[in-house]
Amino acid sequence: MRLNKYISHNTTYSRREADRLIQEGHVKVNRKVVTEPFYDVQEGDKVFLKGKLIKPKGEYTVIVYNKPKGELVTKKDDRGRRTIYDSLPAKFKHFIPVGRLDFASEGLLLLTDSPKVAQALMEGDLPRVYNVKIKGEVTPQMEQAMREGLELADATAGGHEKSQIRSMQFAPFFAYRIDKNAPTYSRLKVALREGKNREIRRFFAHFGKDVVDLKRVEYGWVKLNALPTGKSRYLTKDEYKKLKAYLKEVDANHTTQNQSQIGDDRDNSDSTGAGDKERG
């Protein structure tokens, strides 16, 4: 692909603007200045514009952030409270969070510069694993609900005071483990396959239990491990490899579903046509 086209295709600059930037010496290929707009960019070439690497569309970056308590997962807060973007390096200010962690929760938060990747991760059923500390003990009724699921007409307890969500259906927990069970407080590790609004807090609140600590430690194959609170890291090569395989599987499933839908539409069209002929 010609250099000017490569720049216009992968940035917000037009082809004409790309020509000017190249001719003025603002573009480097593999760290060498190139002033010829018709230079042919080869696979593996690294193109820099004003010192910044241009990432071809289709490539993406994902980071892991260990969110501390007391930060909101939002760009701005009308009450002036601290957000994750106050802590993240400036180069990640445009990254999209994959799901949410509420103000009082902490732990693993994925962020990406790709809306497609963010959507695939949020809408998928990858297990989310949490360390949970509650006041009081875990009862047999709570364990049964974790195993079998729960449907509540009134799930406001444990939710945010301004939340519009009233009812909620809780799927069976993907897995759970009770690490400590005592009348004073209990500790559990739970895994869910969905991320509904304050789902864990609402679940335990139904049984009269306050969640005093909630920390996400895993999201799919990505683990928090020893990442310090308030710090971020890029995915490892192995994590990227698994993510690419996951996205490939998501795309394949969407293709299959779309083909099935097209087939259903054709079947419905054929049956409607046949009916019209019979009535005629």
N, C-alpha and C positions, 0 to 999 in steps of 0.2 A: 504494500500500500504506500502511495506517495506520502511524503512527510506532512505536507499541508493538509491533506485529507485525513491523515492519522490524527493530527491535532484537532481539527474541526469535529471529527467524529467522536473524540473522547474527552472533549472539553466544551465549554460554552462559547468558545471563539468561532467566528465564521471562517470560511476558507480564505477570504480576503485578509482578515485580521491575522490569520495564521501565516500568510505570506509575508506580511509586514514584520511580524515577530521573528520569523526565520531570517529575513534579510537584515534585520537590525542586530542579529547575533544573540538573541535571547534563548535560542534553542540549542541543546546539546544532544548528541546521540552517543551513548556509551562514553559520556564525559568529554566528548570532543565537539566543539562548535561546528554546526553545519548551517550554511547560509543558502543552500540550494533547496527551494520548495519541492522540487521533483525528486529529491533523494528517496530511494526505495527502502522503506523500513522493513527489515527482515524479522522473522520470528526469533524472539530472544533478545532483540535490541531493546535497550532502555532509553527512553526519550525523556529529556528533562526540559521543562519550560520555566525559565527564571529560577532555576535551581531546584524546582519541585518535580518529582517523578510523576509522569502521566501514567495512570493505570488504565489499561484498556477496559472498555465496558465489558461487563461479564465477569471481571475479577472483583473480588470483594475482600474486606478485612473484617475480622471478628475479634473482639477483645473480651476479657473477663475482668470484671470490676468487683472488688469486695466492698460492697456498700455498707457503711456504718449506720447505726441507728441515728435518727435525727436528720436524715436527708430525704428529700422528695425526689421521686423519679419523674421529673418534669422539667421543661425548659425554664419556666418562670413561675413564681408563686406570688399571688397578690398580697400575701401577708408578709412577704419579705423573708420567708424561711429559706434555709440553705437547700440547694438542690445538688444532684450528682454532678451537674456541669460546673459547679463552683469548685469541685475537687479534681475533676478530670483534666488532663493536659489539654491545652487549647486545640491541638490537632484532632481531638475527638469530639469537639463541640457539635459537629453535625451528625454524629452517630445516633442511631435509633435504638432505644432499649427494647430488648426482647421480653415483653411482659413487664410486670411491675413487682416491686416490693414496697409495702406501705412504710410510712414514716417511722414506725417503731420497730420495723423488721430490719434484718441485716443479712449479709451474705452474698452469694454468687448472683451476679447480674451480667447477662450477656448483652453486648451492644455491637451494632454492625453499621457499615455505611451502605448496605444494600437493602432496600425495602423488600425485595423478593425473598432474601434470606431471612429477614426478620419475620415476615409473614409465615414462611414455611415452618420456622421453629416455634412460633407462637401457636399456630393452628394444629401442629402435630401432637401426637400422644406420647412424646418422650417423657419418661419419668422425671419428676422434680422431687428431690430428696431434701427433707428439712429435719433439723434438730429442734425439738419442741420441749419447752418447760411449762408445765401448767400448775396452778394451785390445786391442791387436793390429789386424790388418788384416781387411778383409772378403774372404772367400774365394768362389770360384765356387759352392761347395756351399751356402754361406749365401744367396747370391743366388738360387739355384735354389729353395731352400726358401721364400724370401720370395715368389717368383713363383707357386709351385705349392702351397704349404701343407706341413704337416708333422704327422705323428701320432706321439706318443711314448708308449710304455708306461710309461716312467719319466721324468717331467718334474719331479722333485723338485729338481734343481739349479737354483738361482736363485730357488726359492720360500722362503717363510718356514719356519723350522725347526719351527714348530708347525702348519704347514698340513697338512690331511688329504688334500689333492689329490695324487694320485700320477701318473695318466696325464692327457694333455691332447692335444687336436686343435687345431692352429693353422691357421686359414683362410689362404688366400693374402693377403698384404698388399694393401690397397686401392691403395697407391702407396708408392714409396720413392725416395730420392735419396741418393747417396753424395757428401758434400761434401768429405771428406778420407779418403784410404785410405793408411795407412802402417803399418809394422811396430810402431811404438810405440803409437799409438792412432789411431782412426778416428772420423769424425763422419758421422752420417746424419740424414736427416729421413724418418720413416716415418708412414704413415697406416693405421690399422686400423678395421674396422667393428664391432668388439666389444671388450669390456673385461674379459677374463678375469683371474683372480687372477695378478698379476705376470707377465702374458703375455710382455711384451718381455724381461724379465730371464730368464725360463725359456727363451725361444727362443734367445737368444744364449749362455746358459750351456751349452746342449746342444752348442754348437760350441767350448766351452772359452773363451768370451770373457766377461769381467766387464763389466757396465755400470757405469761410474763416474759418469755424469751422465744423468739422465732428466728431461726437462721437457716437459709438455704445453702446447702453444701454441695449439691450436684444438680446438673441439668443435662439429662441424657448421658452422654459419655464424658462430659466435661466436669471436672471436680475442682473444688476450691483449694483443697490441700492447704499448703502453708502460706498462701498469698496473704500478706499483711492487710489489715483493715485500712480502707481508704486508698489502696493501691490497685493498679491494673496491670494486665499482661496480655500479650497476643496469644492466640491459640498455638499450640505446638503443631509440628508437622503431622504427628499421628492424629491429633484432634481435627486438623483440616482434612486429612484423608477420610476420616469417618464422616465428617460433615458433607464432603463432596459425594460420598456414596449415598448418604441419606437424601440429599437434594435430588440425586439421580433417581432414587426410588420414588420420591414425591412426584417428580415430573412424569415418571412412567405410570404411576397410579392415576394422575390427572388425565393422561392421554387415554388410558383404558376406560376411565369413567366417561370422557367425552365421546369416545367411539361407541360406548354402550348407549349413551343418550341419543346419539345420532341414529343408532339402530332402532331404538324405541320410537323415536319420532317418525322414522320411515314406516315402521310397523303400524303405528297409529294412523299415519296418512293412508297407507294401503287399505287398512280395514275400513276407514271412513269412506274411501273411494268405492270400495266394494259395496258398502251399504248403500251408497248413493245410487249405484247402478241397479242394485236389487230393487230399491224403492222406485227407480225410474221405470 
